[in-house]
């Protein structure tokens, strides 16, 4: 089935999406992921890490939970200190976590943050919508002793 990014759900509201063979998607974009990271960093700088991390972990906070986008934060040693999609990750070091192809993507995020300060890391991960392994890319940026990121699925 073809996917269509719907602006305001117009085709859905008109009842045309299914008839035209399109499905609405709840996936965020690269620009939305990067903007969310920038907003998260601004909150860390203005309110401090503790208050910001609570906002990132709260699924009711729509500033940091939009479509399938969410914020994750790791300390420079790889310990997860905030995770908008899985609070069970908090307190766990995830440098040895591998994607579907065996890539140590979290280690790459930390390494890029240390050497470049920011950037994109590509990996393959299960899509929460259709459960298939898909290409995902996360924008990460270092702020102090933390790596702040958000990822999107490349559809």
VEXDREN-2710 file (C-alpha; in Angstrom, 1 decimal):
% VEXDREN-2710
k/r/px/py/pz
1/UNK/0.0/0.0/0.0
2/UNK/1.3/3.4/-0.8
3/UNK/1.8/5.9/2.0
4/UNK/0.9/9.6/1.9
5/UNK/1.9/12.3/4.4
6/UNK/-1.4/14.1/4.9
7/UNK/-1.5/17.7/5.8
8/UNK/-4.3/18.1/8.3
9/UNK/-5.7/14.8/7.4
10/UNK/-7.6/16.2/4.4
11/UNK/-7.9/13.0/2.4
12/UNK/-9.0/11.1/5.6
13/UNK/-11.6/13.8/6.4
14/UNK/-12.9/13.5/2.9
15/UNK/-12.9/9.8/3.1
16/UNK/-10.7/9.5/0.0
17/UNK/-7.5/8.0/1.4
18/UNK/-8.7/4.4/1.4
19/UNK/-10.4/4.7/-1.9
20/UNK/-7.2/6.0/-3.5
21/UNK/-5.1/3.3/-2.0
22/UNK/-3.2/5.5/0.5
23/UNK/-2.7/5.1/4.2
24/UNK/-2.1/7.9/6.6
25/UNK/1.2/7.8/8.3
26/UNK/2.1/8.7/11.8
27/UNK/5.8/9.0/11.0
28/UNK/7.8/12.2/11.7
29/UNK/10.3/13.7/9.3
30/UNK/14.0/14.5/9.5
31/UNK/13.2/18.2/10.0
32/UNK/10.7/17.5/12.8
33/UNK/13.2/15.2/14.5
34/UNK/16.0/17.8/14.4
35/UNK/13.6/20.6/15.5
36/UNK/12.5/18.5/18.5
37/UNK/16.1/17.9/19.5
38/UNK/16.8/21.7/19.3
39/UNK/13.7/22.4/21.4
40/UNK/14.9/19.7/23.9
41/UNK/18.3/21.3/24.2
42/UNK/16.8/24.7/24.8
43/UNK/14.7/23.3/27.6
44/UNK/17.8/21.6/29.2
45/UNK/19.6/25.0/29.1
46/UNK/16.7/27.0/30.4
47/UNK/15.2/24.7/33.0
48/UNK/18.0/22.3/33.8
49/UNK/18.4/18.6/33.1
50/UNK/16.1/17.2/35.9
51/UNK/13.1/19.2/34.8
52/UNK/13.8/18.7/31.1
53/UNK/14.2/14.9/31.5
54/UNK/10.8/14.7/33.2
55/UNK/9.2/16.5/30.3
56/UNK/10.9/14.2/27.8
57/UNK/9.7/11.1/29.6
58/UNK/6.1/12.3/29.9
59/UNK/4.0/11.0/27.0
60/UNK/1.4/13.7/27.6
61/UNK/3.9/16.4/26.8
62/UNK/3.3/16.9/23.1
63/UNK/6.3/19.1/22.6
64/UNK/8.4/16.0/23.0
65/UNK/6.0/13.3/21.7
66/UNK/4.8/14.0/18.2
67/UNK/3.7/11.3/15.8
68/UNK/6.4/8.5/16.3
69/UNK/9.0/11.0/17.4
70/UNK/10.3/11.3/20.9
71/UNK/13.4/12.5/22.7
72/UNK/16.1/10.2/24.2
73/UNK/19.1/11.4/26.2
74/UNK/22.2/9.5/27.2
75/UNK/25.2/10.5/29.3
76/UNK/28.6/10.5/27.5
77/UNK/29.2/7.0/28.9
78/UNK/26.1/5.7/27.2
79/UNK/23.8/5.5/30.2
80/UNK/20.2/6.4/29.2
81/UNK/18.9/9.2/31.5
82/UNK/15.7/10.0/29.6
83/UNK/13.7/8.1/27.0
84/UNK/10.3/9.2/25.7
85/UNK/9.2/5.8/24.3
86/UNK/10.6/3.3/26.9
87/UNK/11.1/4.4/30.5
88/UNK/12.6/0.9/31.1
89/UNK/15.7/2.0/29.3
90/UNK/16.5/4.7/31.9
91/UNK/19.4/3.7/34.0
92/UNK/20.8/1.3/31.5
93/UNK/24.0/1.7/29.5
94/UNK/23.3/0.8/25.9
95/UNK/26.6/1.0/24.1
96/UNK/26.4/-2.7/23.2
97/UNK/22.9/-2.4/21.7
98/UNK/22.9/-3.5/18.1
99/UNK/20.5/-2.8/15.2
100/UNK/19.0/-5.5/12.9
101/UNK/22.4/-5.7/11.0
102/UNK/24.6/-5.8/14.1
103/UNK/25.6/-2.1/14.0
104/UNK/26.5/-0.6/17.4
105/UNK/24.4/2.5/16.7
106/UNK/24.3/3.9/20.2
107/UNK/28.1/3.7/20.4
108/UNK/28.2/5.6/17.1
109/UNK/25.9/8.3/18.5
110/UNK/28.2/8.8/21.5
111/UNK/31.3/8.8/19.4
112/UNK/29.8/11.3/17.0
113/UNK/28.7/13.5/19.9
114/UNK/32.3/13.4/21.3
115/UNK/34.0/14.1/18.0
116/UNK/31.6/16.2/15.9
117/UNK/29.1/17.6/18.5
118/UNK/26.1/16.7/16.3
119/UNK/25.0/14.7/13.3
120/UNK/22.8/11.9/11.9
121/UNK/23.2/8.2/12.6
122/UNK/21.5/5.7/10.4
123/UNK/20.5/2.2/11.5
124/UNK/17.7/-0.4/11.0
125/UNK/15.1/-0.8/13.6
126/UNK/11.5/-2.2/13.9
127/UNK/8.9/0.3/12.8
128/UNK/6.3/0.6/15.6
129/UNK/3.5/1.0/13.1
130/UNK/4.0/-2.1/10.9
131/UNK/6.6/-4.0/13.0
132/UNK/8.9/-4.4/9.9
133/UNK/12.6/-3.6/10.1
134/UNK/13.0/-0.2/8.5
135/UNK/15.7/2.4/7.9
136/UNK/15.8/4.8/10.8
137/UNK/18.0/7.9/11.3
138/UNK/18.5/9.8/14.5
139/UNK/19.7/13.3/14.8
140/UNK/21.9/13.7/17.9
141/UNK/23.5/16.7/19.5
142/UNK/25.8/17.1/22.5
143/UNK/24.8/19.5/25.2
144/UNK/27.3/19.5/28.1
145/UNK/27.7/15.9/29.4
146/UNK/24.6/14.6/27.5
147/UNK/23.7/13.4/24.0
148/UNK/20.2/14.4/23.0
149/UNK/18.5/12.7/20.1
150/UNK/15.3/11.9/18.2
151/UNK/14.9/9.5/15.3
152/UNK/12.6/9.2/12.3
153/UNK/11.8/6.3/9.9
154/UNK/12.9/6.9/6.3
155/UNK/9.8/5.9/4.4
END
